[in-house]
Amino acid sequence: MKKTIRDFNIENKKVIIRCDFNVPIKEGIIKDDTRIKKSIPTIRYALDHNAKIILMSHLGRIKSEQDKTKNNLEIVTDRLSELLNQKISFINETRGEELENSISKMKNKDIILIQNTRYEDLNEKKESSCNMDLAKYWASLGDIFINDAFGTLHRSHASNVGISTYLPSGIGLLVEQELNALSYLFDPERPFIIILGGAKVSDKIGLIENLITKCDKLLIGGGMAFTFLKAENYNIGNSLFDEESLDFCKKILKKYPSKIVLPVDIVCNNKYEDTKGSIKDITELTSEEMGLDIGPNTINIFKNNLKEAKTVLWNGPLGVYEFKNYVKGTNSILNYLTTLNTKTVIGGGDTVAAVTSCHVTDKLYHISTGGGATLEYLEGKDLPGLRNISEK
């Protein structure tokens, strides 16, 4: 296991904590503060142990000056202050005299939040390309580095891999929790059922290849189901189709025919819009129609496969959950899982937003804050953000 914040004497030390405050913001309002809340235990630990706390995070992508305005990290300061019930000083720069002076004046239990690390991407992508001069500068601001941004562990950036090159480094309590919960899936209690949804099969190929031998059933919904159905020679009409993954679907269906469960009926529409759709058997789709949710018979089949499950991994909604007319499949299965004696792990990404909107967050075993990081870890890939962190 990697060293954690608990393995360091952080009293009176300047502790740089790389958080993941990459939250959805619309019209100046944070729409989902899950990632901010998940950062609280590590920050509180540092407070309780009299550290001087320097917080860093990215927000969105920065390709222009206009992007800087809409992805200003200051909005997180107010919400974080509320959650911690403590004043947080926001420094509106990623380097410079104001930042250095503010840090030099810090007292124990003071908290500073630095401006969006990706502001540095306007400067030859110094953050995203892991510019080591920038990393060395940021490292010079602290004594210890704690990486608690699970969602960025699959990226090699100056603010994670870079800083950890120059400072004694550990992981935060969130990253520790994520690694423990996800590692459980490599040797889970059975039956072990995987639910996959979302748009493209290509995004999940590595996950399927790594876990298909470990699971008892793989239930497939969402847009990606139609590429599998096409591989089975169904007419999928105007539904989402990932042509580059068609051969993979054919191969995996042939190799594991008894493990993979596909929709038998769908809710479809002639247009991609939030209007009432029609329930149809998958053999009845016309060339103009597209599937936007799984149908009631499929919901029942999925429930039947899940009823004895001891472990469930779910990644990707089963329909267009943003549309109120096509959220029934996702919500029905989510609510059903809360009634079972099973450990349900939600594998990050859009599924987390679906869980939040369904109000079942506190009824599931683990909800991952990562998207790509979760998938890559479950695929068995090396995570760059852990590379420089020593084992205990």
Secondary structure, DSSP 8 states (H G I E B T S, - for coil): -B-BGGGS--TT-EEEEE------EETTEES--HHHHHHHHHHHHHHHTT-EEEEE---S--SSHHHHHHT-THHHHHHHHHHHTS--EEES-SSSHHHHHHHHT--TT-EEEE--GGGGGGTTTTTTTT-HHHHHHHHTT-SEEEE--GGGTTS--IIIIIHHTTS-EEE-HHHHHHHHHHHGGGS--SSEEEEE-SS-GGGTHHHHHHHTTT-SEEEE-TTTHHHHHHHTT---TTS---GGGHHHHHHHHHH-TTTEE--SEEEEESSSSSS--EEEETT---TT-EEEEE-HHHHHHHHHHHTT-SEEEEES-SS-TTSGGG-HHHHHHHHHHTTSSSEEEE-STHHHHHHHHHT-GGGSSEE-S-SHHHHHHHTT---GGGTTS-B-
